[in-house]
Amino acid sequence: MTTIDAETTVTPLEFAVTKNLTAATPGRVAEVHENPGFGVVFTDHMVDICWSVKGGWHRPRVQPYGPIPLDPAASVLHYAQEIFEGIKAYRHADGSIHTFRPDRNAARLQASARRLALPELPTEYFIQSLREIIKVDGRWVPSGADQSLYLRPFMFAKEAFLGVRAAQKVAYYVIASPAGAYFTGGVKPVRIWLSEDYARAGKGGTGKAKTGGNYASSLLAQSEASAKGCDQVVFLNEERNVEELGGMNVVFVFKDGRVVTPESDSILEGITRDSLLQLAEDRGYTVEKRPISIDEWRDGVASGEIVEVFACGTAAVVTPIGALVGDGFDEPQPLGDLALSLREELTDIQYGRREDRHGWLLRLDA
């Protein structure tokens, strides 16, 4: 088999399925659904597809969830050649299971792969891998308010080789974890720490890719934020323009009807962010993606030009920002109605409670 270009229509893979003989009992699944948490309990199975220079994508299988055998010399352990995605499966009122804009996740995984010198998984294979995990573990998709099954596709270099070059053997997996409501007791505004000593990613770096190293580089600043009594950290680039939080995009609402989000080559393109911006545009707001400096942020809030600031991402969907904190200042942020209104509209679409005008949903269990 040869490597298949991601833009080419491909033949579906034939998955071998090995059932987990120690799968959770119905009672255990129900117990988890009572309080899923986030990323702490995993379903019974996982998807595994291999890639090699000679064989292309091959040996697709669904197997019991468990440890991954890895040679100590595997390239990912030494050179961090790894990428991942985050996407959810939602149970609708009729029991069907849907996901949201998986083609965008597939495209982002492909872009991340290009940047990390990994093979590009075709969109068809990406979507098929989601269907395969749902086929065996669909019972794990919860039906409670704001609950979902969080799907984590990821890819890493597994070739045992210590030379510095792109690995010639790669593994792609999908694991799944029931997820509860991000906010218990309702959405609450968060306090944001402005990091001026640390950067999440640099110009020409891997900021636009969804790779673990970007998150690792944010952890020290996140610890600093926690020590300052803040929930999250926001990063700046070398020009002192706002980038993003450790794992969420930022959006500013101006009083003249503009909705602005920072843009640079070191910001991960958010699928939740772009969906919210589309919904805002549908309502008549003017949407802008452009650089926005920390001075424009602070001055805009002080003058009343900026009337709302919020963060957004797959896990939390939308989080109002209630305070911006930095060395020597603690500035309340204006709270408006747009963020929560957009959040309600988007989640209504995802859970099938509102018309999907843009064709964003894809059913996985059919």
C-alpha positions in Angstrom: 0.0 0.0 0.0 1.2 3.5 -0.7 0.7 6.7 1.2 -2.6 8.3 0.3 -2.9 12.0 -0.1 -5.3 13.6 2.4 -7.2 15.4 -0.3 -8.0 12.3 -2.3 -11.2 10.2 -1.9 -10.1 6.9 -0.4 -11.6 3.5 0.1 -12.9 2.9 3.6 -10.6 0.9 5.8 -11.5 -2.6 7.0 -11.2 -2.6 10.7 -10.4 -5.7 12.7 -12.3 -5.7 16.0 -11.2 -7.4 19.2 -13.8 -7.0 21.9 -12.8 -6.2 25.5 -13.6 -9.3 27.5 -13.5 -7.3 30.8 -15.7 -4.4 29.5 -17.5 -2.3 32.1 -20.8 -3.5 33.3 -24.0 -1.5 32.6 -24.0 -0.5 36.2 -20.5 0.8 36.0 -21.3 2.9 32.9 -24.3 4.3 34.7 -22.2 5.1 37.7 -19.7 7.0 35.5 -22.5 8.9 33.8 -23.6 10.2 37.2 -20.4 12.1 37.6 -18.2 11.8 34.5 -15.6 14.5 35.4 -13.3 15.2 32.4 -10.6 12.9 31.1 -10.5 10.6 34.1 -12.5 7.5 33.0 -12.0 5.9 29.6 -14.2 3.6 27.5 -13.6 -0.1 26.9 -11.9 0.2 23.5 -9.6 2.3 21.4 -8.8 2.7 17.6 -5.3 1.9 16.4 -4.0 2.5 12.8 -0.4 2.1 11.8 1.5 4.1 9.2 4.9 3.5 7.6 6.8 4.9 4.7 6.6 1.6 2.9 3.1 0.5 3.9 1.1 3.7 4.2 -1.9 3.6 6.4 -2.5 -0.1 7.4 -3.6 -2.6 10.0 -6.6 -0.6 11.2 -8.2 -2.1 14.3 -10.4 -1.6 17.3 -9.0 -3.2 20.4 -9.4 -3.2 24.2 -8.3 0.1 25.9 -5.0 -0.4 27.5 -1.2 0.4 27.6 0.6 1.0 24.4 3.8 -1.0 23.9 6.6 1.5 23.1 10.3 1.0 22.5 12.4 3.2 24.8 14.1 4.6 21.6 10.7 5.6 20.1 11.2 9.0 18.4 8.2 10.6 20.2 10.0 10.2 23.6 13.0 12.1 22.4 11.9 14.6 19.8 8.2 15.2 20.7 6.9 14.3 17.2 3.2 14.2 18.4 -0.1 15.8 17.6 -3.7 15.4 18.8 -7.3 16.6 18.4 -10.3 17.1 20.7 -13.8 16.5 19.6 -17.1 15.5 21.2 -19.9 13.1 20.5 -23.4 14.3 21.7 -26.4 12.2 22.4 -29.7 13.7 21.0 -33.1 13.4 22.6 -34.0 10.5 20.2 -30.9 8.6 21.3 -28.9 9.2 18.2 -25.2 10.1 18.4 -23.7 13.1 16.6 -20.4 14.9 16.4 -19.7 18.5 15.4 -17.7 19.7 12.3 -15.4 16.6 12.2 -14.1 17.7 8.8 -12.6 20.8 10.5 -10.9 18.6 13.1 -9.5 16.4 10.4 -8.2 19.4 8.4 -6.5 20.8 11.6 -5.0 17.4 12.3 -3.6 17.3 8.8 -2.2 20.9 9.2 -0.6 19.8 12.5 0.9 16.8 10.8 2.5 18.9 8.1 4.1 21.1 10.7 5.4 18.2 12.7 6.6 16.2 9.7 4.0 13.5 10.3 1.8 11.7 7.7 -1.6 13.3 6.9 -4.5 11.1 7.8 -7.2 11.4 5.1 -10.4 13.0 6.3 -12.3 9.9 5.4 -10.1 7.8 7.7 -10.4 10.4 10.5 -14.2 10.3 10.4 -14.3 6.5 10.0 -12.1 6.2 13.1 -14.7 8.2 15.1 -17.5 6.0 13.8 -15.6 2.8 14.7 -15.1 3.9 18.4 -18.8 4.8 18.6 -19.8 1.5 17.0 -18.2 -0.4 20.0 -18.5 2.1 22.8 -21.7 4.1 21.9 -23.2 3.1 25.2 -20.6 5.4 26.9 -22.1 8.5 25.4 -24.0 10.1 28.3 -27.4 11.9 28.0 -27.2 14.3 30.9 -27.3 18.1 30.7 -24.1 19.4 29.0 -22.6 15.9 29.0 -20.8 14.3 26.0 -18.2 11.7 25.1 -14.9 13.4 24.6 -12.9 11.8 21.7 -9.2 12.2 21.6 -7.5 11.3 18.3 -3.8 11.4 18.5 -0.7 10.5 16.4 2.9 10.0 17.3 6.2 8.8 16.0 6.9 5.3 17.2 10.0 4.4 15.1 12.9 3.3 17.4 15.6 5.5 16.1 17.7 8.2 17.7 18.7 10.1 14.6 17.1 13.5 14.2 14.8 13.1 11.2 11.1 12.5 10.6 10.0 9.1 11.8 9.2 6.5 9.2 6.8 4.6 11.5 3.8 6.3 13.1 0.8 5.3 15.2 -2.7 6.9 15.2 -5.1 6.2 18.0 -8.5 7.3 19.2 -9.5 7.0 22.9 -12.7 8.3 24.5 -13.8 9.6 27.8 -17.3 10.6 29.1 -17.3 14.3 30.0 -19.6 16.1 32.4 -20.6 19.7 32.4 -17.4 21.9 32.5 -19.0 24.3 34.9 -21.0 22.8 37.8 -23.6 25.2 39.0 -23.6 27.3 35.8 -21.0 29.2 33.8 -18.9 31.5 35.9 -16.5 34.3 34.8 -12.9 33.5 35.2 -9.9 35.5 36.3 -7.0 35.6 33.8 -3.3 36.1 34.6 -1.3 38.1 32.0 2.0 36.2 31.5 4.8 38.6 30.4 7.7 36.3 31.2 6.7 33.2 29.3 5.6 32.6 25.7 3.3 29.7 24.5 4.9 29.6 21.1 7.1 31.8 18.9 6.9 33.2 15.4 7.6 30.4 12.9 7.2 27.8 15.6 4.5 25.2 16.3 1.8 27.6 17.7 -0.6 26.9 14.9 -0.3 23.1 15.4 -2.1 21.1 18.1 0.9 19.5 19.6 1.7 18.6 23.1 4.8 20.7 23.4 2.7 23.9 23.2 0.7 22.8 26.2 3.8 21.7 28.1 5.3 25.2 27.6 2.1 26.8 29.1 2.2 24.8 32.3 4.7 26.9 34.2 2.8 30.1 33.4 -0.5 28.3 34.4 1.1 27.4 37.7 2.0 31.1 38.1 -1.5 32.1 37.3 -2.9 29.7 40.0 -0.5 31.1 42.5 -1.9 34.6 41.7 -5.5 33.4 42.3 -6.3 33.2 38.6 -8.0 30.4 36.7 -6.2 30.7 33.4 -3.2 32.5 31.7 -3.1 34.6 28.6 0.0 34.8 26.5 1.5 37.6 24.3 3.7 37.4 21.3 7.0 39.3 20.8 5.1 42.3 19.5 2.9 42.3 22.7 -0.1 41.2 20.8 -2.6 38.9 22.5 -2.2 35.3 21.5 -4.5 32.9 23.4 -5.0 31.2 26.7 -3.2 27.9 27.6 -5.9 26.0 25.7 -8.6 28.5 24.6 -9.0 31.3 22.1 -10.0 34.9 23.1 -12.8 37.0 21.7 -13.5 40.7 22.2 -16.9 42.4 21.7 -16.8 46.1 20.8 -19.7 48.5 21.5 -20.0 49.3 17.8 -21.0 45.8 16.9 -17.5 44.3 16.0 -16.5 40.9 17.3 -12.7 40.6 17.2 -10.4 37.7 17.8 -6.6 37.7 17.7 -4.9 36.3 14.6 -1.2 35.3 14.1 0.8 32.4 12.7 1.3 31.2 16.3 -2.4 30.9 17.4 -4.2 27.6 17.1 -7.3 28.0 14.9 -10.2 27.2 17.1 -13.2 25.3 15.6 -15.4 26.4 18.5 -14.2 29.9 18.1 -14.9 30.0 14.3 -18.4 28.5 14.9 -19.2 31.2 17.4 -17.9 33.9 15.1 -20.2 32.5 12.3 -23.2 32.6 14.6 -22.3 36.2 15.6 -22.0 37.1 12.0 -25.4 35.5 11.4 -26.8 38.0 13.9 -25.4 41.0 12.1 -22.1 41.5 14.0 -19.0 42.4 12.1 -16.4 39.8 12.6 -12.7 40.6 12.5 -9.6 38.4 12.8 -6.6 40.6 13.3 -3.7 41.4 15.7 -4.9 43.0 18.9 -2.4 44.3 21.4 -2.6 44.1 25.2 -2.7 47.9 25.2 -5.7 47.9 22.9 -7.4 45.4 25.2 -6.8 47.3 28.4 -7.5 50.8 26.9 -10.6 49.5 25.2 -12.0 48.2 28.4 -11.1 51.4 30.3 -12.8 53.6 27.7 -15.8 51.4 27.3 -15.1 50.5 23.6 -14.7 46.9 24.6 -18.0 45.7 26.2 -17.3 42.0 26.7 -14.4 39.6 26.6 -14.7 35.8 26.6 -12.6 32.7 26.0 -13.8 29.6 24.0 -12.7 26.1 23.3 -14.0 22.5 22.9 -14.1 21.6 26.6 -15.7 24.7 28.1 -17.4 26.0 24.9 -17.6 29.6 26.2 -16.1 31.2 29.4 -16.7 34.9 30.2 -13.5 36.7 31.3 -14.3 38.6 34.5 -10.9 40.0 35.4 -7.5 40.6 33.8 -4.7 40.4 36.4 -1.0 41.3 35.9 1.9 42.7 37.8 0.5 45.7 39.6 -3.0 45.6 38.3 -6.3 43.7 38.7 -8.8 45.0 36.2 -12.5 43.9 36.1 -13.7 43.0 32.7 -17.2 44.0 31.4 -19.7 41.2 31.3 -22.3 41.3 28.6 -25.0 39.0 27.1 -23.4 37.9 23.8 -21.0 35.3 25.1 -23.7 33.2 27.0 -26.3 33.8 24.3 -23.8 32.4 21.6 -23.0 29.5 24.0 -26.6 28.6 24.3 -27.2 28.7 20.6 -24.1 26.6 19.8 -24.8 24.0 22.4 -28.4 23.8 21.2 -27.2 23.0 17.7 -24.7 20.4 19.0 -27.3 18.6 21.1 -30.0 18.8 18.4 -32.2 21.3 20.1 -32.0 23.9 17.4 -31.8 23.8 13.6 -28.4 23.1 12.2 -28.5 25.7 9.5 -24.9 25.3 8.5 -24.8 21.5 8.3 -22.2 21.2 11.0 -23.5 18.0 12.6 -22.6 14.5 11.5 -24.3 11.4 12.8 -21.9 8.7 14.0 -24.1 5.8 14.8 -25.8 5.3 11.5 
